Amino acid sequence: MKVNFRYLLTISIVTALGGLLFGFDISVISGTIPFIQEFFGLNEILKGWVVSSALIGCILGASFSGRLGDKFGRKKVLMVTALLFGISAIGCGFSNTIPAFVFYRILGGLAVGGASVLAPVYIAEVSPAHLRGRMVSINQLTIVIGISLAYYSNWFLLGIGENAWRWMFAAEAVPALLFFVALFIIPESPRWLVARNNETKAKAVLEKIADGDFSLFELKEIKASLAGNEKRGTLKDVFKKKYAFILFLGIFLAVFQQWSGINVIFFYAPDIFAKASLGVDTALFQTTLIGLMNVVFTILAMQVIDRMGRKKLLLIGASGMAVCYAVIGFLFSTGRTEDWLLLTFIILTPAFFAFGLGPTVWVILSEIFPNKIRGAAMSVATLSLWVACYLLTLTFPIFVELFNASNTFWLYAVICIIGFLVIFKYLPETKGISLEQLEKMLVKTSAKPSTKK
């Protein structure tokens, strides 16, 4: 099979710009916390609400975007998310009251939720099986690039003065505009087109991606998977007994990715460094190192995910994060907060995440759900992810205040160990298998959970 790799890469990168905005939007808040806390007069509880408010939008966006993508197409809904990203960026930058600020953060969250569901689904649906892991991982790469861009732009804009936080938010409007314009060049998903009885367009898209044999094989597989399922899968269909195992895996992986504690590092890194007696400017610079490691290890994961497989990367990531949290907790418990080891392990934690849970969970979520219910099921899993993320982000400053930092990080270490054990026992390997073949394997497996390693 001869793949038009340049074309496949182009449409994957364009779609993954949604991931870049996803990463930028959820992380830009970290550098603004000291400024907005003073500007709005926030206590710890209000700070937790303001920082986590965008995740309310993420939850809503994830809830509806899968079904909207099934009804109107992946491309059209992604274009709406691009507009929402831009409006949110400008709105947050010009807000003068807490309600207005929270409203625009929630609006941005709607876009993040939509992009988090549809970008990986679209890329998975256009990619040949042997390249799917690498292509879907591009979305995670752009997420971490977006996180890094937010960190670097925050640090760069710090010198503007007391209104620096406004420009930190407004800067997101530039990539949002780029995303909106670039979406005009990508085609609609061939699997969505077949589901809409537009086989001619679907065949044309598949032929642009790879040679004729590939397009014929994919069309046959897609039509077979949809045979007898002319109606789109509903939310009720997602919860049918035959999909129970797949749904369990999807929800568990989504929740675990967040309750592994990683967004505590991404959202509150400057706060954590401040607790370690670093100034705001130094803390923001140290945070850029986290962004750099995140990008480097995501690229490494992309190079090996289709060779090593998804399961091994998840196990490496979960075990590495557990060790990092255990050490961070120990350093806080012994008062060694200015020790170079604290900075080292805070930076290593997202490195393990980027090599394991970061790209791999999104790849698996885009793979495991059958064609009929993919949009609705992806929404359920991603909704679970954002609810978990919201609870994590809201509770972290409260947990630190009630239980202290060391016990909080030890809690995340225990969660990572639990995640390791569940993945080791229940998760099958999905590399190199077509989406339709995976459907046959996993729906059959639903009757009896697999322990294949």
ZIHU-V717341 format. One record per residue. N is the residue number from 1. RES is the residue in one letter. NEAR is the number of other ideal C-beta (glycine too) atoms within 8 Angstrom. Layout:
N_RES_NEAR + N_RES_NEAR
This chain:
1_M_7 + 2_K_5 + 3_V_10 + 4_N_9 + 5_F_7 + 6_R_6 + 7_Y_9 + 8_L_16 + 9_L_10 + 10_T_9 + 11_I_12 + 12_S_14 + 13_I_10 + 14_V_12 + 15_T_14 + 16_A_14 + 17_L_13 + 18_G_17 + 19_G_17 + 20_L_15 + 21_L_19 + 22_F_14 + 23_G_17 + 24_F_14 + 25_D_18 + 26_I_14 + 27_S_13 + 28_V_15 + 29_I_11 + 30_S_16 + 31_G_15 + 32_T_12 + 33_I_13 + 34_P_9 + 35_F_10 + 36_I_12 + 37_Q_10 + 38_E_7 + 39_F_7 + 40_F_10 + 41_G_5 + 42_L_9 + 43_N_5 + 44_E_9 + 45_I_8 + 46_L_10 + 47_K_12 + 48_G_14 + 49_W_10 + 50_V_14 + 51_V_11 + 52_S_11 + 53_S_12 + 54_A_14 + 55_L_13 + 56_I_11 + 57_G_17 + 58_C_17 + 59_I_14 + 60_L_12 + 61_G_19 + 62_A_17 + 63_S_9 + 64_F_10 + 65_S_15 + 66_G_18 + 67_R_11 + 68_L_10 + 69_G_15 + 70_D_11 + 71_K_6 + 72_F_6 + 73_G_9 + 74_R_13 + 75_K_12 + 76_K_8 + 77_V_14 + 78_L_16 + 79_M_10 + 80_V_9 + 81_T_17 + 82_A_16 + 83_L_10 + 84_L_13 + 85_F_17 + 86_G_13 + 87_I_10 + 88_S_15 + 89_A_16 + 90_I_10 + 91_G_12 + 92_C_13 + 93_G_11 + 94_F_8 + 95_S_9 + 96_N_4 + 97_T_6 + 98_I_8 + 99_P_6 + 100_A_10 + 101_F_13 + 102_V_11 + 103_F_9 + 104_Y_13 + 105_R_15 + 106_I_13 + 107_L_13 + 108_G_17 + 109_G_18 + 110_L_14 + 111_A_17 + 112_V_16 + 113_G_19 + 114_G_19 + 115_A_15 + 116_S_16 + 117_V_17 + 118_L_16 + 119_A_15 + 120_P_14 + 121_V_16 + 122_Y_13 + 123_I_17 + 124_A_14 + 125_E_12 + 126_V_13 + 127_S_13 + 128_P_11 + 129_A_10 + 130_H_6 + 131_L_12 + 132_R_16 + 133_G_11 + 134_R_11 + 135_M_14 + 136_V_17 + 137_S_15 + 138_I_15 + 139_N_16 + 140_Q_16 + 141_L_15 + 142_T_15 + 143_I_13 + 144_V_15 + 145_I_11 + 146_G_17 + 147_I_15 + 148_S_14 + 149_L_13 + 150_A_17 + 151_Y_16 + 152_Y_10 + 153_S_11 + 154_N_15 + 155_W_13 + 156_F_7 + 157_L_11 + 158_L_11 + 159_G_6 + 160_I_7 + 161_G_5 + 162_E_4 + 163_N_7 + 164_A_12 + 165_W_11 + 166_R_9 + 167_W_11 + 168_M_15 + 169_F_12 + 170_A_12 + 171_A_11 + 172_E_16 + 173_A_11 + 174_V_7 + 175_P_14 + 176_A_14 + 177_L_10 + 178_L_9 + 179_F_15 + 180_F_11 + 181_V_7 + 182_A_10 + 183_L_13 + 184_F_5 + 185_I_7 + 186_I_9 + 187_P_10 + 188_E_10 + 189_S_14 + 190_P_17 + 191_R_12 + 192_W_13 + 193_L_13 + 194_V_14 + 195_A_10 + 196_R_6 + 197_N_5 + 198_N_8 + 199_E_10 + 200_T_6 + 201_K_11 + 202_A_14 + 203_K_11 + 204_A_9 + 205_V_14 + 206_L_13 + 207_E_10 + 208_K_8 + 209_I_14 + 210_A_12 + 211_D_8 + 212_G_6 + 213_D_7 + 214_F_13 + 215_S_13 + 216_L_8 + 217_F_8 + 218_E_11 + 219_L_14 + 220_K_8 + 221_E_12 + 222_I_14 + 223_K_10 + 224_A_8 + 225_S_13 + 226_L_12 + 227_A_6 + 228_G_4 + 229_N_9 + 230_E_4 + 231_K_5 + 232_R_9 + 233_G_14 + 234_T_8 + 235_L_8 + 236_K_6 + 237_D_11 + 238_V_13 + 239_F_8 + 240_K_8 + 241_K_5 + 242_K_7 + 243_Y_15 + 244_A_10 + 245_F_12 + 246_I_15 + 247_L_13 + 248_F_10 + 249_L_12 + 250_G_17 + 251_I_11 + 252_F_9 + 253_L_14 + 254_A_15 + 255_V_12 + 256_F_14 + 257_Q_13 + 258_Q_13 + 259_W_10 + 260_S_14 + 261_G_14 + 262_I_14 + 263_N_11 + 264_V_12 + 265_I_13 + 266_F_13 + 267_F_13 + 268_Y_13 + 269_A_14 + 270_P_14 + 271_D_11 + 272_I_12 + 273_F_14 + 274_A_12 + 275_K_9 + 276_A_10 + 277_S_6 + 278_L_8 + 279_G_6 + 280_V_9 + 281_D_8 + 282_T_9 + 283_A_14 + 284_L_14 + 285_F_9 + 286_Q_12 + 287_T_16 + 288_T_12 + 289_L_10 + 290_I_15 + 291_G_15 + 292_L_9 + 293_M_13 + 294_N_16 + 295_V_13 + 296_V_10 + 297_F_13 + 298_T_16 + 299_I_9 + 300_L_9 + 301_A_17 + 302_M_12 + 303_Q_7 + 304_V_9 + 305_I_17 + 306_D_10 + 307_R_6 + 308_M_6 + 309_G_10 + 310_R_14 + 311_K_11 + 312_K_8 + 313_L_16 + 314_L_14 + 315_L_12 + 316_I_11 + 317_G_15 + 318_A_17 + 319_S_10 + 320_G_13 + 321_M_19 + 322_A_13 + 323_V_9 + 324_C_13 + 325_Y_15 + 326_A_11 + 327_V_10 + 328_I_13 + 329_G_15 + 330_F_9 + 331_L_14 + 332_F_14 + 333_S_8 + 334_T_6 + 335_G_5 + 336_R_9 + 337_T_10 + 338_E_6 + 339_D_7 + 340_W_5 + 341_L_9 + 342_L_14 + 343_L_11 + 344_T_8 + 345_F_12 + 346_I_14 + 347_I_11 + 348_L_11 + 349_T_15 + 350_P_14 + 351_A_13 + 352_F_14 + 353_F_14 + 354_A_17 + 355_F_14 + 356_G_16 + 357_L_13 + 358_G_18 + 359_P_15 + 360_T_14 + 361_V_13 + 362_W_13 + 363_V_18 + 364_I_14 + 365_L_15 + 366_S_12 + 367_E_12 + 368_I_10 + 369_F_11 + 370_P_13 + 371_N_13 + 372_K_10 + 373_I_12 + 374_R_13 + 375_G_14 + 376_A_16 + 377_A_17 + 378_M_15 + 379_S_15 + 380_V_14 + 381_A_15 + 382_T_15 + 383_L_12 + 384_S_12 + 385_L_14 + 386_W_16 + 387_V_10 + 388_A_13 + 389_C_12 + 390_Y_13 + 391_L_8 + 392_L_13 + 393_T_14 + 394_L_11 + 395_T_9 + 396_F_13 + 397_P_12 + 398_I_11 + 399_F_11 + 400_V_11 + 401_E_6 + 402_L_5 + 403_F_7 + 404_N_8 + 405_A_10 + 406_S_11 + 407_N_10 + 408_T_13 + 409_F_14 + 410_W_11 + 411_L_10 + 412_Y_14 + 413_A_14 + 414_V_9 + 415_I_12 + 416_C_15 + 417_I_10 + 418_I_8 + 419_G_11 + 420_F_12 + 421_L_8 + 422_V_11 + 423_I_13 + 424_F_9 + 425_K_7 + 426_Y_10 + 427_L_13 + 428_P_9 + 429_E_9 + 430_T_11 + 431_K_10 + 432_G_5 + 433_I_8 + 434_S_8 + 435_L_14 + 436_E_11 + 437_Q_10 + 438_L_12 + 439_E_11 + 440_K_8 + 441_M_10 + 442_L_13 + 443_V_11 + 444_K_7 + 445_T_12 + 446_S_12 + 447_A_6 + 448_K_5 + 449_P_7 + 450_S_8 + 451_T_6 + 452_K_5 + 453_K_5
